[in-house]
Structures are given as C-alpha cells and as structure tokens.
C-alpha cells in the first residue's frame, strides 16, 4: 500500500515536471530570464530524479539470488542517493552559476508577461503535485510531524518527492518575485538574486536528502515503536523467559531483519524450543508484516542464573 502511494506521487510529479520544464525553457528563451532558465533546469533535474526513483523501485522488486540472498530492496536507497547528487549538481550548482552570471552582467527582460504567465501555471501544477504527495504521505506518517516523517521514514520516495515539490514551489515563488521586481524597478539584478536563492535552496534540499539517504544506506533499525512491539511479542510468548538482546535492520523499506537471542528454560527439550521459536516468529509477523527475515537464537540467560559454588570448596 505504501509502495503504491509512493509510485503514484512520483508519477504525478514526473508528469507535472515534464510539462513545466518545456514551458519554462520556452519562456526563458523568449524573455532572457536567468531565473526562468534556472527553473527550467530545476524541472529537468526533478524529472530525471523521479525517473530514477521509478527505476530504483522496479529494480528493487527483483527476486533474491545466491549473491544477494536478501534481495535488492536497498536499490531504492541507492537511487534516492543518486537523486540527491543530481539535485545538487544539475539543479543547485547550475542555478548558482546562472545567478552569479546574471548579477555580473544584468540585461533587461523581454516579454516579461510570458514569464509571469508560465510561472503562475507552473505554480498551479506544482501545487497539485505537492498536494498529491502530501495526501499519500498522510496515509503512512501517522501522528508524526512532517520533519519527523522525513527524517525517520524508511521508504525514501515520499520524503524525496515532498522535499522536491516543496522546493520547486518555493523556487517558483522566488522566480516570480525576481521577474516581478526586475519589471517594476527596471533592474534585472533582481532576476539574478532570485536565481541565486533558487540555487541555494536546491543545494540545501540536496544536502538534507543525501544525509538522510546515507543513513538508510548504512542501515537503520526499526522505528522505536516497532522495536517495542517486537519485544512485547517475544516476552509474551509461552516458553520465553526474556529477551537477552534484540537487533533490527532494514534490508529495504518494507523488508525488516529481526535477530534476537531469547532466554529459555534450562530443562526445555529441543522440540519445545523449536515450537517456542515458531510461535514467537508468528507473533512478530502478525504485528509487523515487514519483518521478512527473523532469526531467533535460544539461550540460557546467565545473568539471572545464580552462581554455583565450585565443587570441593569448603567454607
């Protein structure tokens, strides 16, 4: 369900950005606006990023192999990291270059009304794309705030689209302000300043995305509430005396590895231990379907076993 929502948001953003990119480049050619050109490149970068997210999602669905026994789900993280690089280089750095060039050599805008019309239409389209992303994110974020959702989401697509769409909308506002001030004052330097603002915005978004995706690539644990649910199910399983230690790791957004050492009785038979482990695994999967790989190791909790006095010792 979450994956379907992510795909819908990505496809909506891709269609919107392709149309917006064409209109921005046409407007930039007709007006000579650097901020319009930067916004056109921004839309191309966004469209490329959304295509990369779709490719990553498709490749992540490949069946596990002997070389990759846990599957390819992490490809979604890899492609999300590439998205951050593209946004930083093609979007952010190019806009900063264009802004500097425009301020160094400002020239009057021609047909500014065309730029304004294109920007207004683009704002409407980007608003719809952002609305779709927010609607899909609301289905999975629960009670978490937006900052917490972006920081702790294990599926990268929705946070990426949310940040991209929000950044695109704010960038359009910068461009509209730059074009408007250039027309009102007759000084094209405002167009260059707006372009610099767009570049700085994209660089910041790219750095945030890179940092969050890097953490996912390194490997993040389950959410705290999920770890609590796993622990609760383990200790409530008949035959389990306690949890010695518990480790979780996301192999992918919807693939969680659970590894735990559980305490069992000292007189339990092998068949009883096996039945206890099977029961514990079933309980975990019932409350957390994303736990696709569960490894439970039975052991004696020596922390709770009283020390035995060595034989032959006399008081």
Residue, then its C-alpha position, 0 to 999 in steps of 0.5 A: x500500500x505504501x509502495x503504491x502511494x509512493x509510485x503514484x506521487x512520483x508519477x504525478x510529479x514526473x508528469x507535472x515536471x515534464x510539462x513545466x520544464x518545456x514551458x519554462x525553457x520556452x519562456x526563458x528563451x523568449x524573455x532572457x530570464x536567468x531565473x526562468x532558465x534556472x527553473x527550467x533546469x530545476x524541472x529537468x533535474x526533478x524529472x530525471x530524479x523521479x525517473x530514477x526513483x521509478x527505476x530504483x523501485x522496479x529494480x528493487x522488486x527483483x527476486x533474491x539470488x545466491x549473491x544477494x540472498x536478501x534481495x535488492x530492496x536497498x536499490x531504492x536507497x541507492x537511487x534516492x542517493x543518486x537523486x540527491x547528487x543530481x539535485x545538487x549538481x544539475x539543479x543547485x550548482x547550475x542555478x548558482x552559476x546562472x545567478x552569479x552570471x546574471x548579477x555580473x552582467x544584468x540585461x533587461x527582460x523581454x516579454x516579461x508577461x510570458x514569464x509571469x504567465x508560465x510561472x503562475x501555471x507552473x505554480x498551479x501544477x506544482x501545487x497539485x503535485x505537492x498536494x498529491x504527495x502530501x495526501x499519500x504521505x498522510x496515509x503512512x506518517x501517522x501522528x508524526x510531524x512532517x520533519x519527523x516523517x522525513x527524517x525517520x521514514x524508511x521508504x525514501x520516495x515520499x520524503x524525496x518527492x515532498x522535499x522536491x515539490x516543496x522546493x520547486x514551489x518555493x523556487x517558483x515563488x522566488x522566480x516570480x518575485x525576481x521577474x516581478x521586481x526586475x519589471x517594476x524597478x527596471x533592474x534585472x539584478x533582481x532576476x539574478x538574486x532570485x536565481x541565486x536563492x533558487x540555487x541555494x535552496x536546491x543545494x540545501x534540499x540536496x544536502x538534507x536528502x543525501x544525509x538522510x539517504x546515507x543513513x538508510x544506506x548504512x542501515x537503520x533499525x526499526x522505528x522505536x515503536x516497532x522495536x517495542x512491539x517486537x519485544x512485547x511479542x517475544x516476552x509474551x510468548x509461552x516458553x520465553x523467559x526474556x529477551x537477552x538482546x534484540x537487533x533490527x535492520x532494514x534490508x529495504x523499506x518494507x523488508x525488516x531483519x529481526x535477530x534476537x537471542x531469547x532466554x529459555x528454560x534450562x530443562x526445555x527439550x529441543x522440540x519445545x524450543x523449536x515450537x517456542x521459536x515458531x510461535x514467537x516468529x508468528x507473533x512478530x509477523x502478525x504485528x509487523x508484516x515487514x519483518x521478512x527475515x527473523x532469526x531467533x537464537x535460544x539461550x540460557x540467560x546467565x545473568x539471572x542464573x545464580x552462581x554455583x559454588x565450585x565443587x570441593x570448596x569448603x567454607 
